[in-house]
Amino acid sequence: MLNKKIRNLLEKNQYRIIGNHSAVQICKYTKKSLREEGVCWKEKFYGIKSHRCCQFSPAVMWCHNKCIHCWRPIEFNLGMKLKKSEVNNPKEILDGIIEERKKLLMGFKGNKKIDKKKFKEALNPTLFTLSLSGEPTLYPYLEELIKEIRKRKAMSFLVTNGLEPEKIKELSRKNCLPTQLVVSVNSPNKRLYDSWHKSLEKNAWGKLNKTLRLMANLKCRTVIRLTLVRGINMKKENAKQYAKIIKKANPLFIHVKSYVSRGYSQKRINWKKMPTHSEIKDFSKELLKFLPKYKFLDEKIDSRVILLGIDKNRMKIEESEL
């Protein structure tokens, strides 16, 4: 399903391909954690160990959208449909991902500065983040994939563009919701959404809003993620519009984060459009004026991200939430 050109492109960028449509890559914070150089915001906010986080995708080059801020190679987007006859099963995908991830980590084994116990732990991930590239809800056996992750006593973070509300409804109905559902909301109104996301889905804005309404009643941890670009979607007047959207979803947490100028996005957005952490914090304060039930919970300055939420006591993930 992935042609030779795309495979070569992904492998050049340190992705490892599993089967016909899945991929894994080692996050920079996994590497930093192993070197004792720092941890990801997921560890700071939620208590997850960065060295045990596995970032992967079951639909690496398939997505509804071609978002201008995406650092992935959206120019090679393969559309919105995986051929069911060529789709790999969840167990094959996870087994392959874990094996390829081990191979990618082997370079750390001979490093005398790496703690051997920590390295051994890293080979057995406790968090599977479905966010590497592409849109994970396009994988047709997503519920079985999340079940397979649970069987392995691990957490799952599902990061989605929100354009498959029926899939979210199905996950809820089958008791297969992830540990944490993250919906990306990068535009505060339909006009900006259309120009920002360049979606292949005709009713993209409508479907996103349907997912947001569903979120309010889901029995899992829920997050709205705002990725902000200076001068485009973080103007002062946008805060009130975002607040209206957030209220529909009633999420447990809100991630307010800066666009990062990296990868292919550098060809589309000038690096000068990347907000400072101070600007992200100021916008968060503006946002809170319209969201009285939320408050500032935490921040990670080097990642330029702010965490807003309802209850600080819910930040750390409990075993019962897997």
C-alpha positions as CSV (number, residue, x, y, z in Angstrom):
1,M,0.0,0.0,0.0
2,L,3.0,2.3,0.5
3,N,4.9,2.7,-2.7
4,K,8.7,2.5,-2.8
5,K,9.1,6.3,-3.0
6,I,7.1,6.9,0.2
7,R,8.8,4.0,2.0
8,N,12.2,5.4,1.2
9,L,11.1,8.9,2.3
10,L,9.8,7.7,5.6
11,E,12.8,5.4,6.3
12,K,15.2,8.3,5.5
13,N,13.4,10.2,8.3
14,Q,14.0,7.3,10.8
15,Y,10.5,5.8,10.5
16,R,10.3,2.0,10.5
17,I,7.5,0.5,8.4
18,I,5.4,-2.4,9.7
19,G,3.2,-4.3,7.3
20,N,1.3,-2.3,4.6
21,H,0.3,0.9,6.4
22,S,1.8,1.2,9.9
23,A,5.0,2.9,11.2
24,V,6.9,3.7,14.3
25,Q,9.6,6.3,15.2
26,I,11.6,7.1,18.3
27,C,10.5,10.4,19.8
28,K,13.2,12.8,20.7
29,Y,12.0,12.8,24.3
30,T,12.4,9.1,24.6
31,K,16.1,9.6,23.6
32,K,16.4,12.6,25.9
33,S,15.0,10.6,28.8
34,L,17.4,7.7,28.2
35,R,20.3,10.2,28.2
36,E,18.9,12.0,31.4
37,E,18.6,15.2,29.4
38,G,14.9,15.9,30.2
39,V,11.4,14.4,29.7
40,C,8.3,15.0,27.6
41,W,5.4,17.1,28.8
42,K,3.4,13.9,29.0
43,E,5.6,12.8,31.9
44,K,5.5,16.2,33.6
45,F,1.7,16.5,33.3
46,Y,0.5,13.0,33.5
47,G,3.2,10.9,35.1
48,I,4.0,8.8,32.0
49,K,7.6,7.7,31.6
50,S,9.0,9.2,28.4
51,H,11.5,6.4,27.9
52,R,8.5,3.9,27.8
53,C,6.4,5.9,25.3
54,C,5.9,4.3,21.9
55,Q,4.8,6.8,19.2
56,F,3.3,5.0,16.2
57,S,0.6,5.2,13.5
58,P,-1.6,2.5,12.0
59,A,-2.3,4.7,9.0
60,V,1.0,6.5,8.5
61,M,0.2,8.3,5.2
62,W,-3.6,8.4,5.2
63,C,-5.5,11.5,6.4
64,H,-8.6,13.6,5.6
65,N,-6.6,16.8,5.9
66,K,-3.5,18.6,4.5
67,C,-3.0,21.0,7.4
68,I,-0.5,23.8,6.7
69,H,1.2,23.4,10.1
70,C,1.8,19.7,9.9
71,W,5.5,18.8,9.9
72,R,4.7,15.4,8.2
73,P,5.0,15.0,4.4
74,I,1.3,15.8,3.6
75,E,2.3,16.3,0.0
76,F,2.3,12.5,-0.3
77,N,-1.0,12.0,1.5
78,L,-2.7,8.8,0.3
79,G,-6.3,9.8,1.0
80,M,-9.0,8.8,3.4
81,K,-9.4,5.0,2.8
82,L,-7.3,2.0,3.6
83,K,-7.9,-1.0,1.3
84,K,-9.6,-3.5,3.7
85,S,-8.1,-6.4,1.8
86,E,-4.6,-5.2,2.5
87,V,-5.1,-4.1,6.2
88,N,-3.0,-5.8,8.8
89,N,-4.5,-7.1,12.0
90,P,-3.9,-5.4,15.4
91,K,-1.7,-8.1,16.9
92,E,0.6,-8.1,13.8
93,I,0.9,-4.4,14.0
94,L,1.8,-4.2,17.7
95,D,4.2,-7.1,17.6
96,G,5.9,-5.5,14.6
97,I,6.0,-2.0,16.2
98,I,7.6,-3.3,19.4
99,E,10.2,-5.3,17.4
100,E,11.1,-2.4,15.1
101,R,11.2,0.0,18.1
102,K,13.6,-2.3,19.9
103,K,15.9,-2.2,16.8
104,L,15.8,1.6,16.8
105,L,16.8,1.7,20.5
106,M,19.7,-0.8,20.2
107,G,22.1,2.0,19.5
108,F,21.7,3.1,23.1
109,K,22.7,-0.3,24.5
110,G,26.4,0.3,24.2
111,N,26.3,3.8,25.6
112,K,28.1,3.7,29.0
113,K,26.2,6.7,30.2
114,I,22.8,5.0,29.8
115,D,21.3,3.4,32.9
116,K,20.9,-0.3,32.0
117,K,17.7,-0.7,34.0
118,K,16.1,2.3,32.3
119,F,17.2,0.9,28.9
120,K,15.6,-2.4,29.6
121,E,12.4,-0.7,30.7
122,A,12.4,1.3,27.5
123,L,12.1,-1.9,25.4
124,N,8.7,-2.6,27.0
125,P,6.5,0.4,26.3
126,T,3.7,1.3,28.8
127,L,2.2,4.0,26.6
128,F,1.2,3.7,22.9
129,T,0.5,7.1,21.4
130,L,-1.4,6.9,18.1
131,S,-0.2,10.2,16.8
132,L,3.0,9.8,14.7
133,S,1.6,10.6,11.3
134,G,-1.7,10.2,9.4
135,E,-5.1,9.9,11.0
136,P,-5.4,6.7,13.2
137,T,-9.2,6.6,13.1
138,L,-9.0,5.6,9.5
139,Y,-7.6,2.2,10.5
140,P,-10.7,0.0,10.3
141,Y,-9.9,-2.2,13.3
142,L,-9.1,0.5,15.8
143,E,-11.3,-0.9,18.6
144,E,-9.4,-4.2,18.4
145,L,-6.1,-2.4,18.3
146,I,-7.0,-0.5,21.6
147,K,-8.1,-3.8,23.1
148,E,-4.8,-5.4,22.2
149,I,-2.9,-2.5,23.8
150,R,-5.0,-3.1,27.0
151,K,-4.1,-6.8,26.9
152,R,-0.5,-5.7,27.2
153,K,-1.2,-3.7,30.3
154,A,-0.4,-0.5,28.6
155,M,-2.0,3.0,28.1
156,S,-3.3,4.3,24.8
157,F,-3.4,8.0,23.7
158,L,-5.5,8.5,20.6
159,V,-4.8,11.8,18.8
160,T,-7.3,12.6,16.1
161,N,-8.5,15.3,13.8
162,G,-12.1,14.5,14.9
163,L,-13.4,13.8,11.4
164,E,-14.6,10.2,12.2
165,P,-17.4,10.8,14.8
166,E,-19.0,7.5,14.0
167,K,-15.7,5.7,14.8
168,I,-15.6,7.5,18.2
169,K,-19.2,6.5,18.8
170,E,-18.3,2.9,18.0
171,L,-15.3,2.9,20.4
172,S,-17.6,4.2,23.1
173,R,-20.3,1.6,22.4
174,K,-17.9,-1.3,22.4
175,N,-16.1,-0.1,25.5
176,C,-12.9,0.4,23.5
177,L,-12.1,4.1,24.2
178,P,-8.4,4.9,24.7
179,T,-7.0,5.9,28.0
180,Q,-6.9,9.5,26.7
181,L,-8.6,10.9,23.7
182,V,-7.1,14.1,22.2
183,V,-8.9,16.0,19.5
184,S,-7.0,18.7,17.6
185,V,-8.8,21.9,17.1
186,N,-6.5,24.3,15.3
187,S,-9.1,26.7,13.9
188,P,-11.7,28.7,15.8
189,N,-14.2,29.1,12.9
190,K,-15.2,27.4,9.6
191,R,-13.6,30.1,7.4
192,L,-10.1,29.6,8.9
193,Y,-10.7,25.8,9.2
194,D,-11.2,25.5,5.4
195,S,-8.1,27.4,4.5
196,W,-6.0,25.8,7.3
197,H,-6.8,22.2,6.9
198,K,-7.5,21.9,3.2
199,S,-9.6,18.8,4.0
200,L,-10.6,16.1,1.5
201,E,-13.7,15.6,3.6
202,K,-16.6,17.7,2.2
203,N,-18.3,18.2,5.6
204,A,-15.1,18.5,7.7
205,W,-16.2,21.3,10.0
206,G,-19.6,19.6,10.6
207,K,-18.0,16.3,11.5
208,L,-15.5,17.9,13.8
209,N,-18.3,19.6,15.7
210,K,-20.2,16.3,15.9
211,T,-17.1,14.7,17.5
212,L,-16.8,17.6,20.0
213,R,-20.4,17.2,21.1
214,L,-19.8,13.4,21.6
215,M,-16.8,14.1,23.8
216,A,-18.8,15.7,26.5
217,N,-20.3,12.2,27.5
218,L,-17.4,9.9,26.8
219,K,-16.1,7.7,29.7
220,C,-12.4,8.3,29.2
221,R,-9.9,11.2,29.7
222,T,-10.6,13.9,27.1
223,V,-8.4,16.6,25.8
224,I,-8.7,19.5,23.3
225,R,-5.4,20.4,21.7
226,L,-4.9,23.9,20.2
227,T,-1.8,24.4,18.1
228,L,-1.3,28.1,17.7
229,V,0.5,30.1,14.9
230,R,1.4,33.7,15.5
231,G,-0.8,36.0,13.4
232,I,-3.0,33.2,12.0
233,N,-5.1,31.5,14.7
234,M,-4.1,33.1,18.0
235,K,-5.5,36.6,17.6
236,K,-7.1,38.0,20.7
237,E,-10.6,37.7,19.2
238,N,-10.0,34.0,18.6
239,A,-10.0,33.2,22.3
240,K,-13.8,33.7,22.7
241,Q,-14.4,31.5,19.5
242,Y,-12.2,28.7,20.8
243,A,-13.9,28.9,24.2
244,K,-17.3,28.3,22.5
245,I,-15.9,25.2,20.8
246,I,-14.3,23.9,24.0
247,K,-17.6,24.2,25.9
248,K,-19.3,21.8,23.5
249,A,-16.7,19.1,24.2
250,N,-16.4,19.8,28.0
251,P,-12.9,18.2,28.0
252,L,-11.0,17.3,31.2
253,F,-7.9,19.1,29.9
254,I,-6.9,21.6,27.3
255,H,-3.4,21.7,25.7
256,V,-2.5,25.2,24.4
257,K,0.7,24.7,22.5
258,S,2.9,26.5,20.0
259,Y,3.4,25.6,16.4
260,V,6.9,24.2,16.0
261,S,8.8,25.1,12.8
262,R,10.2,21.7,11.7
263,G,10.0,19.1,9.0
264,Y,7.8,19.8,5.9
265,S,5.9,22.6,7.7
266,Q,8.9,24.9,7.2
267,K,8.1,25.0,3.5
268,R,4.6,26.3,4.3
269,I,4.9,28.6,7.3
270,N,7.7,31.0,8.1
271,W,9.6,30.1,11.3
272,K,8.9,33.6,12.5
273,K,5.3,32.6,12.9
274,M,6.3,30.3,15.8
275,P,5.0,31.8,19.1
276,T,7.1,32.1,22.2
277,H,6.1,30.4,25.4
278,S,5.2,33.8,26.9
279,E,2.8,34.4,24.0
280,I,1.2,31.0,24.5
281,K,0.8,31.7,28.2
282,D,-0.8,35.1,27.5
283,F,-3.2,33.5,25.0
284,S,-4.1,30.9,27.7
285,K,-4.9,33.6,30.1
286,E,-7.2,35.2,27.5
287,L,-8.9,31.9,26.9
288,L,-9.5,31.4,30.6
289,K,-11.6,34.6,30.7
290,F,-14.3,32.7,28.8
291,L,-13.9,29.4,30.5
292,P,-14.6,30.0,34.2
293,K,-14.6,26.3,35.2
294,Y,-11.0,25.8,33.9
295,K,-7.8,26.9,35.5
296,F,-4.0,26.9,34.8
297,L,-2.6,23.6,35.9
298,D,1.0,23.3,34.6
299,E,3.4,24.3,31.8
300,K,6.5,23.0,30.1
301,I,8.5,26.0,28.9
302,D,10.9,24.2,26.5
303,S,7.9,22.6,24.7
304,R,6.0,25.8,24.7
305,V,2.8,24.2,26.0
306,I,0.3,25.1,28.7
307,L,-2.0,22.7,30.5
308,L,-5.5,24.0,31.4
309,G,-8.0,21.8,33.2
310,I,-10.8,21.3,35.6
311,D,-9.2,19.2,38.3
312,K,-5.5,19.2,39.2
313,N,-6.0,15.9,41.0
314,R,-6.9,14.1,37.8
315,M,-3.6,14.9,36.1
316,K,-1.7,11.7,37.0
317,I,-3.1,8.6,35.3
318,E,-4.4,5.9,37.6
319,E,-4.0,2.2,36.8
320,S,-7.8,1.9,36.7
321,E,-7.9,4.3,33.7
322,L,-5.9,2.1,31.4
